[in-house]
Amino acid sequence: MNYSQSFSESMKICGKQRSVLNAKKLHGHLISTGFISSIFLQNHLLNMYSNCGLIEDSSRVFDEIDNPNVFSWNTMINGLSDLGMIEKARQLFDEMPERDCVSWNTMMSCYFQNGKVEETIKVFSLMFKDCYYPDLYSFSYVIKACGSLRLLKLGLLLHCLVEKFAYGKAPFIQVSILDMYVKCGSVDLADKVFKRIQSPSLFCWNNMVYGYSKAYGVGRAIEIFEQMPERDTVSWNTVISILLQHGYGVKTLSMFMEMCSHGCEPNSVTYASVLSSCASILDVQWGRHIHARIIRSEPSLNVFVGSSLIDMYAKFGHLETAKRVFSNLSERNTVSWTSLIGGFAQFGFEEEALVLFNQMRKVAVASDQFTVATVLGVCSSRKYTCFGTQLHAHSIKIGLDYVIPVSNALVTMYFKCDNIQLANHVFRYMPLRDIISWTAMISAYSQKGDIESAREYFDKMPERNVITWNSMLAAYIQHGHWEEGLKLYKVMLLQDSVIPDWVTFSTLFGACNDFASLRLGNQIIAQAVKSGFDSDVSVANGIVTMYSKCGQFEKARKVFDSIIFKDLVSWNAMITSYALNGQGKSAVQIFENMLTSGVIPDHISYIGLLSGCSHAGLVSEGKYYFNSMTKNHGISRSSEHYTCIVDLLGRAGFLEEAKKVIEEMPIQPDSAVWVALLSACCTHGDSKLAEYAIKHLQELNLKDSGSYVLLANVYAETGDLNGVVKVRAMMRDRGIRKNPGCSWIEVGDTVHVFTADDASHPQINEVHRMLEEVLKKIDGTGKYVKDYSASRYRGCHSEKLAVAFGLIHLPSWMPIHVMKNLRICSDCHTVIKLISLVTARELVVRDANRFHHFRNGTCSCGDYW
């Protein structure tokens, strides 16, 4: 017995060390001593060979056993399981003359460890049918299987069985049940189990932190984390990952520093999360600091951390640095290559990305679904259509064409290359589709302007998430169907499984901007506050823009000031707000504040700034900033910038200088530039230069009636009636019709629309009477000399009618907001300015170009528009 015991211990040690040479020697020694017939030692021999991965030797030993016992069978099944030979293990299991509980547990473990989770549950069910009583391990395997498959109902039944078998207080089982409830999303039940455990392990605490983050958000997860009596690296990695996944980039870095201060050493998982955090907040200095720390603390750069560094530098656009890290890696995997290729693709270096992909194919690294999907994204232009088609064929060859990410990328690529037929073909033959697949089709049809097809795919979706709803919502609002978009939003709110996010609210504010509905905007703001998204910088930026386009620039400024971490979009929104509302000096001040805060302006910043200077007559400031944008910030001037400077010079009467700017433009002037010059000619009555501008507009084949109306106005102001007739004949010959002017005002729940000479509104007679009364008061001021006969005020423009309607229905303390689709004429501007004087009311009119704030007989534009 002592000899057998000594031999068995030697075989156990050999198995643990996986020493093939010693295993053979022990087997030979066992034969030479004559102990080979001992079933006890034969079973240990089986186990030793299995642990060494010598399954063929195990099989020979098993076949030589005259009467293998249950332990022999279990050992052989376990050996086959460890090598992933599931079918042979199951065949052996079915051949067993008798089984014990360990046999069933071994088979369940075999399926679970090899990813056949459903089969684990089936074996447990057979175990019950064959009247075998499960033990703790049986329940552990099947409960883990329920957690992996998110089968909460079955998990609850198994929990009841555990209690029935009196296993409920076993720590081993409690941990499995807690893990199952967390994975099934039932954190309340997990919490009850957690509170029953006398001394929860770190695994339990870490699981609860993760579960609370999924169910209740970051705040509750941090609370549980802070209650932990001790923490390991997994604990810190869990909370760092949670913060990163919820978009708290700065807090992620703070938590990393706290982890280090507690003496817990980061590992490769920690560094990967922290590097991703640096990329998410675009903080390259922090990224370099982490990189330096890795170099100091790690003896060598492993491929996992190296790939994270490549990805971070690539997202910063530091492609040469990313390439150096890539070159210094001793080992490169698919993730390394894909991160580098993706970086070059993201910043428009398509050629380099494709060269890298070809280099990857030449080395012994296989492309995966994400590599192929990334490169297909590069091919989403007609220039690379041929390469994209070849890559499609390559994906078929390597068996990735039906993998969901690749199929989604193919759909997007073909749509962007205007090959709708092939895009539909790929989508139709996808064996499996996820939400991204459907959303890709919705977005693609939306970008093509085919809203009906986009809605058809939306309605066919088997399930939808908030991203899908946002895509359909954006499709409606971006194409001007704001009413349909708002109806869709109401349906979205009725869905139990969908909660609006910051993208939803940012999109909805777009609808308010288009329609300039302050009432609707305030309702959406209230819902954003209720949902807790009002502090999100993107939502706050949307609120600033919404208030701006509703003429509420003071409220826009309050929201802007409340944003703690302002981004470039925040500053641009406020600059544009002041520009749109005629507050040019304030626009300049905000721009200077932005520079002082260290934020670098972009081309949009300068469009808003130059527009503000133009509307306020700040000629010298406008010329200075127009020159400095290239000199100080290296921003190339676009057509929009030239339009602003031409408008600025033209409004100020420097028509020849404006013409010279156009003639010296390094790019081809577009219609907006010539319209700006034409508008200035109208203001200053220069018919000759107006003809010059209209000639160039005709060469651009402009169909907009506004330009021709401006030219006609120039002729009319100078008394050239023949010129007016000539313009009208020109419009008639070209089939161009003047856009009818209309104005609208929101009163209560209704938007009231008026047109020139309107007789359709049910209260039009009351409106005319109110307008007549106000015009008589204006007559009394002596500041308006035109004769107001009945035909005069009945034939007035729509904005006067809308203002009169507001005077009737809105209380005296409330400002009257009127929107108009065309530029306000000088007569209406003068009249509304005087209405504000005689009624002591604040009037706000938004025309096609800007806002006019009328108070006490003056306008915010200073009669400069």
Buried (B, 14 or more C-beta within 10 A) or exposed (E): EEEEEEBBEBBBEBBEEEBBEBBBEBBEEBEEEEBBEBBBBBBBBBBBBBBBEBBEBBBEBBEEBEEBBBBBBBBBBBBBBBBEBBEBBBEBBEEBEEBBBBBBBBBBBBBBBBEBBEBBBBBBEEBEEEEBEBBBBBBBBBBBBBBBBEBBEBBBEBBEBBEEBEBBEBEEBBBBBBBBBBBBBBBEBBBEBBEEBEEBEBBBBBBBBBBBBBBEEBEBBBEBBEEBEEBBBBBBBBBBBBBBBBBBBBBBBBBBEEBBEEEBEBBBBBBBBBBBBBBBBEBBEBBBBBBEBBEEEBEEBBBBBBBBBBBBBBBBBBBEBBBEBBEEBEEBBBBBBBBBBBBBBBBEBBEBBBEBBEEBEEEEBEBBBBBBBBBBBBBBEEEBBEBBBEBBEBBEEBEBBBBBBBBBBBBBBBBBBEBBEBBBEBBEEBEEBBBBBBBBBBBBBBBEEBBEBBBEBBEEBEEBBBBBBBBBBBBBBBBEBBEBBBEBBEEBEEEEEBEBBBBBBBBBBBBBBBBBBBBBBBEBBEBBBEBEBBBBBBBBBBBBBBBBBBBBBEBBBEBBEEBEEBBBBBBBBBBBBBBBBBBBEBBBEBBEBBBEEEBEBBBBBBBBBBBBBBBBBBBEBBBEBBEEBEEEBEBEBEBBBBBBBBBBBBBBBBBEBBBEBBEEBEEEBBBBBBBBBBBBBBBBBBBEBBBBBBEBBBEEEBEEBBBBBBBBBBBBBEEBEEBBEBBBEBBEEBEBEEEEBBBBBBBEEEBBBBBBEBEEBEBBEBBBEBBBBBBEEBBEEEEBEEEBEEEEBBEBBBBBBBBBBBBEBBEEEEBBBBBBBBBBBEEBBBBBBBBBBBBEBBBBBBBEBBBBBBBEBEBBBEEBB
